[in-house]
Amino acid sequence: MIATRSAVEPVGQLSPQPWLDAPETQAVLDALTVDGAEVRFVGGCVRDAVLKRPIRDVDIATHDPPLVVLELLDRAGIHAIPTGIEHGTVTAVIGKAHYEITTLREDVETDGRHAQVAFTDDWTADAARRDFTMNAMFADRQGRVYDPFDGLSDLGAGRVAFVGKPLRRLEEDVLRLLRFFRFHAHYGRPPMDAHALAACRRMAPRLTSLSGERVAGEFVRLMQAPDPASVMLVMHGQGILAHILPEAQAFGRLRVLSWLETRALVRPTLGADPMRRLGATLETDAAGAQRVGERLKLSAAQTRRLVSIAAPKVAVSADMSPAEMRRALRRVGADTFRDLVLTAWADARARDGRPDSAQSARWVALLDGADGWQPVELPVRGADCLALGIPRGPEIGRLLGLADRWWEDNDYRPGRDACLDRLRELAATG
């Protein structure tokens, strides 16, 4: 067994943590320490536990190499997946619980995108290769916190600080540039560190070397923050967005939209929606939004959504009549209509800046309409045209189109008999 070297003593104690005391967690810890090894929790679960935020992912560090980790888990009857074994990572799975277990490591060589690592038994050396001080904290099984780079102080101050020199950390992996802004959106308070910003400005041109998927992943997470607009505005001012998302310019609209989604309105159909927020930030046409989706390697559905928000097919305003609302709902569907209402409302509020309770009530009525919308279809079909003696061919489509417009003009009220009468009239008049 390799001896563990602890360069720092514990500096704090986590409050009781349900995820730490969970039977699944304890089973994994029992398996990993059966031969006396020391393991610690690391990264996000420690950071968020300190802040008393919900814990999503539990990461564990150990000095045992990955093949030993696989053997220990197998011996305990725990399903193990070699998710990144060349970099020392194994995933333990118990029911719905997943634990990412990584061997302590240090960077040997980096090229700005990928790193070659060597396994180590030094906890501080492992912490030294991490991006931010708040992510370089450990906690042991008893909840004692180890903090080799003063992450607790930075976390308490809302300061997103790189471990070591910012420029060197960005040269090792330029994705950390986007992570800096993303973490500031979720954990930081102004002002941002001037040295970090200077390093980000210098390294921004290298962002184009990143894959679209990696860039998109950071933007999606950033857009989940309570107020992504403030950070996006800084990114714009520092020249960051010019290299990867120059179409993002509507920061006032984004700020109001985020407020509407999560604070101004409480509705089961609303919440922080990253793709809606991204679409609302864009100032471009349909072709430009399509290019954004392609650049970020978004799915076809996500790209269509960006296009539908940036270049809407229907005009939405607080002054829409109920009939206009229903017509728009029929054309674009409830989900897209809801996106358009929120984006248009946010845009109007960002431009005017003054609350108007009467206008707000009208916007809310449009959201109510979207929530209660049931799709409607013209009560007649091509078979009805054939039954009326209309020959097969394009004439059927033309007459159904005319009947549909008439039905829509009458707010979808005419029933099947009335629609059949209208078809006869249209067929008779040619």
N, C-alpha and C positions, 0 to 999 in steps of 0.2 A: 504494500500500500504506500503510495506517494505521500510524503508529509505535506501538510498544508501550512502555508505561511500567511499569517494575518498581520498586515502592516498597520492596521488601525484597530482601536477598541470600539465597542458599541457606544453610540452617542445618544441614543434615544430608545423609546419603546413604543411599538404600535399599540393602539387600542385593540380590544378583542375583535378579531376578524372572522366572520362566518366562513369565508372561503378557505382560510388557513386551517380552521378546525374541522372542515368538512371531512367525512370518512374517506372520500376519494383522495383528497390531498394527503391525508395522513398515510394512506396505503402506499402512495407513490414515495413519500418520504421514508417510510419504513423499508421499502424495497431498495432505495438508493443508499441508505445508511447501514444496511445489514452487516457490512464488513467494516464499519467504523468510519466511513468517509464523511466529510463535512459537506453539506449542501446549503445553499442560501437562495432565497427568492431574490429576484433582481429586476430592475427596470420599472415598467409601468405599473405593475401591481403594488410595488413598494411606494412609488410616487403617489398613486391615487389613494392608497390606504392612508398615507400621511394626511392627505387633503380630505379624507372621508368621502371620496367619490366612489361610484360603483366600479367594481373590478370586472373587467371583461376577459382579460387573458392573464394566465398565471405562468410566468417564466421562472425556471429554476436553473441555477448554475452549480456545477460540480467540477472537481478536478479529475474525476475519473474519465478516461477516454471513451468515445462513443460506443465502441464495441463492448466495453465493460458495462456501460449503461444498458445496452440491449440485453446483455446476459443477465444482469440483475433484475430487470423488469420481467424477462421471460421466466426467471426462476420464481418470481412472485406471482406468476400467472396474469400479468398485466400486458395488454396488447401494446406493442411498440411499433412505431413506423419510423424508418430511417429517412426522415424528411430532408435533411441536409447533412448527411453523415460526413461528407468531405470537409465541412466546416464545423463539425462537432455537434450537430443538432439532431436530437431524437425526440419524437412526440409520443407521449404516453397517453393512452385512451382508456378511460373507465366510464362506461355508459356514455353520457353526453359531455362529460368533463374531459378536456384536453389540457395537457401540460407539456410545454416546450422545454426540453432539458438540453442545455448546451454546456459543453466542456469549456472551462476557462481557457482563454486564448489571447494572443496578442498578434498584431499585424506585423508581417514580415516585409511585405511589399504591396503597394497600392498603385493603381493607375488612374484614379479619379472616378472609377466606376466599380471596380472589383478589387478585392483584397485577397492576398495569400496569407494564411494564418498559421501559427504554430501553437500547439497546446502548451499550457503552462499550469503551474500550481499556485500562482501568485494572484491573489484577489485584486490587489491594487493595479497590477499590470492589465488585468482584464477590464477593470473600470476605466483605465486610462485610454482604452481604444474606443470608448463609447462617445456618442455625440455631445450630449449636454450633461451638466452636473446633476440635474434633477433625475436623469435616467441612469446615473452611475451609482445609485445607492443599493445596498443589499439589506436583507432582513433574514435572520435565522428562524429556526423552527419555533423558538420562544417569542418571536416578534421583536427581537432586539435589532436595532437599525445600525448599520455600518455605513459611514459617509466619508469616503476618502477624499472627495473634492468639494466639500462644503455645499452639497446640493440642497440640504435642508434650508440653509440661509437664503440661497437663490430662490428656492421654491416659495418660501415665506414672503420674499420681497417681490414676487411676480417677475423675476429676472431670468430670462432664458439665456444661459451662459454656456458657451462651449467649454468642453474639457480641453485645457491647453489653449494654444493660439488658434483663433478662428480661421485664419487663412490656411494654415496647415491642415486643419480638419476638413476644410472644403476641398483642398487639393486631393485629399485621400478619397473623398466621395462627394461629388458635387450635388448629389441629391440632398445632402444635409442643408444646403442653401434653402430649398423649399421647406424642409422640415423645420428650420429655424422660424420661418414665418408661421407655419402651421402650429407649432408649439406655442408661439407667442399668442396666437388667436385663442388658444384653449387655456393657457396657463399664465400668460404674461400680463404685465401692466406697463403702461408707458412711463418713461421713454425707453425705446429699445437701445441696446448697447451700441455706442457709436463705433467701436472697433469692429464689432460683428457686422454692422451695416456696411462699413467700408470694405470689409472682406467680401461681403455679398455683392456689392457693386462691381468689384474687380473680377469676381468669378462668374458673374451672370452670363457672359457670352458662352460659357461652357455648358450651359443648361441645354443647348441644342443637341448635345451628345447623348442625352438621356432618351430612353424609349418613351413613346407616347403613353404607354401603360403606367410607367412609374410616375410621370408627371401628372397624369389624370388621378392616380391614387392619392397623391398629396393634395390636389385641388378638391377632391371629393371630401377628404377629411377636414380640410380647412373650412369648406363651406358648411360643415356641421357645427362650427363654433357659434356661440351666441351672437357675436357681432363680427362676421368675417369682413365687412366693408372697411373697417378701420385698418386692418392689416393689408387688405388689397390696395387701399389708397397709398399706403407706405410703399408697397411693392411697385406700384405705378410710379411714384415719385422718385424711387431709387433706380428706375430703369430696368427692373427685373422683368416685368410683364412684357416689355417690348420684345423680348427674345422668345417667349413661349406662348403668350396670350395677349397680343396687342389689341384684340377686339374688346377686351374687358375695359370698359370705361364708365359704365353707369353705376358708380359707387353709391350715390345718394339713393337710387332706386333699390340697390341691394340692401342698404341699411334699413330702409323702411320695410321692405319685404320680410327681412329677418325678424323685425319687431312684430309685424302682423302675424307671422306664422306661429310665434312662440310666446308672445306676451300680450298683444292686443286682443287676440281672438283665442277662445278655448273651444275647439271643435274636434270631434273624433276624426274628421277627414283632413285635419291640418297638423303640421309639425315641421321641424327643420328638414327641408327637402333639398339636398345638395344639387340635384340636376336642375330643379326649378330656379334655385338661386344662381347657378352658373348661367343659365339661359337669360335670366333677367339682367345679368351684368353685361351682356354682350351688346355692343352697338354695331350692328352689321345687318346685311340682308340674308336671304335664304341661302344663297351660294356661300356667303361667308360663314354662316353657322354650320353648313355642311362641311366646310373645310376644317373648322374647329373640331368637329366630331371625328373627322378622319385623322387629323394631326394627333389627337389625344387617344386614338385607337378605341373610341367608344363603340358600344354595340350599335347595331342598326336602330334599335328602338330608342336608345338614348340620344342618338344623333337626330332622329326624327323629332324628338321632344325639344331639343335645342332649337331646331328649325321652326317648330310650331310656336315657340315663345318669341324668338328673335324676329320672325317674319310671320305674324299671325294672318290667318286666312279670313278672319272676321274682325271687325272693329268692335271693341268692347269699351263701354263707358258707363258711368253711374247713371246716366240719363236714358238708358235703354228702356224701352217699353217692355211689358211682359211678353208681347208677341215677338219682338225683336230678340229677346232673350231666348225664347223657345226655338226660334229659327237658328240662332247661333249654336245652341246646344245640339240641335239635330245635325248640324253640319260638321261640328268638330268633336262632339262627345263631351261628357261631363268632366272627365279628367283634364282634357286640354282647356275647356272653358274655365275651369277653376284656376288653372295656371294663368290664363289670360286675365281673369278678373283680378287676381292678387297682384300680378305684374303691373296692370294698368292703374290699379289703386295705389300701389307703391310709387309709381311714376308721378301720378297726380299729386300725391301728398309730398313727395320730395321736391316738386317744382313749386307748389304753393306754400307749403310749410305750416299752414294754419289748420287746426282741426275744425271740421265742419260736421256736427252731429247728424244733420239731415242728410248730407251726402254720404256719410259713413253708413247710415241706415240703408241707403239705396245699394251701396256696395254689398252689405251683408245680405240684402234680399237676393242679389244675384248669386251669392254663394249658397243661400238656401235653395234657390232654383236648381243649382247644379247638384246639390245633395239629394234633392227629391226627384230628379229627372228620370223618367222612364222612356227609353227610345220608342219612337213611333215610326210606322211604315205605312206607305200608301196602301189603302185597303184593296186595290185592284192590281192584277198582274198581267203578264203577257197572255196567259190562257184566257183571261176575260176578253182581251182584244180579239183573239181567234174566234171565240164564241160569238162575238159581235160581227164576224165576217171580215175582219181586217186581215189581209193576207200577211203571211210571214215575211220578215225582212225589216229593213231599217225604219219603216213607217211605224211599226209597233213601238220602237224605242222613242221615236219623236213624239208620238201621241201620249205615251206614258209620262214623258218629260213635261209636256204641256199640262197634263192632268196633275202632276205632282206640284208644279208651280202654283196652279189654281188652288189646290188643297192647302198648300203652305200659306198663300195669301189669305185664306179663310181660317188661319190659325189651327189647322188640322181638325177642325170640328166636323166637316161633312163625313157621314158614314159611308158604308160600302154602296148602298143604293144610290146615294147622291153622286158618288164618284163614277158609278156605271153610267148614270145619266149624262154626266159631263163627258165621258169617253164617247158616247153616242153623238153628242153635239159636235165634239171635235172631229170625229170621223166624217160626219155629214158635211161639215163646212170645209174639210180638207185642211 
